[in-house]
């Protein structure tokens, strides 16, 4: 990749794309018709690989350098979970109100501010919210790709949940993970997850995913 300079951001991007490549590698024996999979699953392997690389770097880098890795990881999690939740709510409410007719710029701005405020709560000053955020996100204007934000939010949390299973099971989980990726193009997420003893309807699974993010936040505070 000609834009790779070796800094941490480039390493993270490379890890993300290697995750996609590894997912494709696990499907190498499938016929072409069985090599496609839905976007929520597509972002699982990439973010899982990012987590592996981040944790490996944290274990070997000096305290201060590890701090910047944690900061970026936590910031990314907030972006994918909190900010994307705001966008998800925006689209839901937009489609509902659109049934009654077109919305003015002022109405769209108000809707954007309300959804961002709802998602972020009192963690930010609502006066700092950019009311035109609906204009600079291309996903809102891609017909057929509604709720384009959801796959990334799901991928983040699901991959973190898988990583929590890896921590718990160790080497035993590796072959299960490979089997999971190999079956991802022929089954829905609920059925594939069951093959590795994961119930996607289980609150515990998602809480374990969030606990990993919480651990990063606590580690960041400790290093600061």
N, C-alpha and C positions, 0 to 999 in steps of 0.2 A: 504494500500500500504506500503510494508515494507521499501521502500526507502524514505518515507515521514519523514522529520526531523522538519518541522514547519517553515523553513525559507521562505522568500518571493518567491523565485524561485519555491519552492515546492508548495506553495499556488497557484501560477499562473498555473502550470501544472495541479493541481487538478481542478481548475476552468475550464480550457480548456476541460478536460475529462468529467467533469460534464455537460458541454454544449453538448457534444456528447450524453451523457446518457439522457439528457432532450429531445433532438431531437428524440431519440428512444422511449422515454416515450410518446411523442405526436403521435407516430405511433402505439401505443399499440393495437388499435382496428382494424388495417389493417390486411389483410391476408398476409402470409409470402411473397408472390410474390410482394406485394406492400410495402415492407419495405426497399427497396434499393433506393439509390438516387445518382446522380453524385457527384464527388468530390468537385466541386466548391460550391455546396450547403452544402456539409458535413462540410466544414470548417467555415460556417457562424455561426451556433449556438455556436460552441466552442469559437470562437473569440468574439462573442457577450457577452458570459458569462464572459470571461476575462475582457472585458471593464466594465461590471457591478461591478466586484470585485475590479478592479483598482480604479474606481471612488469612491466606498464606502470607501476604505482604505485612499484615498487622503483626504476625508472629515473628518477623525477622527485622522489621524496620525500627529505628530509634523512636522513642516516645513522641517527639515533636512531629516527625514525618507521619507517623501513624495517625496523629490528630487530624491532619488534612484529609486523609483517606476516610476516616470516620465522618468528618464534616460533610464530605461530598456524598457519602452513602446515605447519611441521615437526610440530607437535603433532597436527594433523589427520591427517597421513600415518601417524604412529605409531598413532593410534587406528584408522584404517581397515585398516592392514596387520597390526600386531602384536596389538592387542586383538581384532580380528575373527577373527584366526587362532585365538586362544584360544577364542572362541565357537564357531567351526567345529569345533574338536576336541571341545569339550564336547558338541555335538549328536551328532557321530558316535559318541562313546563312550556317550552317554546312550541312543541308539536301540539300540545293541548290547546294553547291559545290561538295557534294558527288555524284551527278549525273554524274559528269565528271571523277570520279575515287577516289581512296583513298587519304587521306590527310596525310602528314608526321607529325611527332611530332612538327617540327618547324612551320608548317602551322597552326596546331591546337593552338599552343601557341600564334602565332600572331593574330589569330582570337579571342582568348579569351581576349587578351589585348585590342584589338580594341573595342570589345563589352563592356567590363568593362569601358573603357575610355568614350565611347559614353553615357553610362548610368549615370556614376558618374560626368561627366563633369570636371570642375575645382575644385570640392570639395575635391579631393584627388590628391596626386602626382602620376601620372601614373607609375612612376618608382617603386612604392611600390606594384603594382599589381602582384599577383602571377600568372605566365603564365601557371602553371599546374593545375589551378582550375578545368579544365575539367576532371581531373583524380580522384578528391576526392569527386565528387557528384554522388552518386550511380544511381540517376534518369536518367543520360545520358546513362546508360548501361542496362536499363530495357526495353526490347522490349515490345511494347504494352502500355507503360506508357510515351510516348513522351509528352513533355511539362508538366511534373509533377509539375513544378513550378507554373503554371498558377492558379490552384485551390486555392493556398494559397494567391496569390496576389488578386484574385477576392474575396475570402472569407474575407480578411481584409477590403477591401474597401466597399464591400456590407454590411458587418456587421456594419461598422461605419456609413454607410448611414441609416441602420435600426435604429441604436442607435440615430441618429439625429432626426429621425421620432418619436422615443420614447420621446425624450426631448420635442419635439413640442406638441405631443398629450397626453402625460402622461398616466394615467391608461387605457384610452381608447385603447391604442396601444397594451396592454398585450394580450387581447383576439384575436386581429388581428394577432399578432405574433404567437400565438399558432395555429391558423387556417393555417397560412402560413406554419409552420413546418409540420402540419398534411397532407398538400396537396403536400409536396415536393417530394413524391415518385411517384406521378401519373401525374405530369404536368411539362412542361419546366419552366425555371426560369422567362421568360418573362410573361407567363400567370399567374403564381402564384403571382408574384409581383403586377400584375394589380389588384388582388383581395384585396390588401391592399393599393390601390391607389398609387402605385409606378411604374413609367415608367423607366425601366432600360436603355432606350435610351436617357433619359433626362440628359443633362449636369449638370443641377442644382443638381440632386440627388448625383452625384459623387463629385461635388464641396462641397456639404454639408458634405460628408464623409471626404474629405481632410481638410475641415475647422476644424473638431474636432481634427485632428492631429496637425494642425497649432496652435490651442488653447493650446494643451499640450506643444508645443515648447515654446510658449509665457509664459506659466505658469512656465516652467522650468527656463527660463531666469530671470523671476521675483523672483524666489526663490533662484537663484544662488548668 
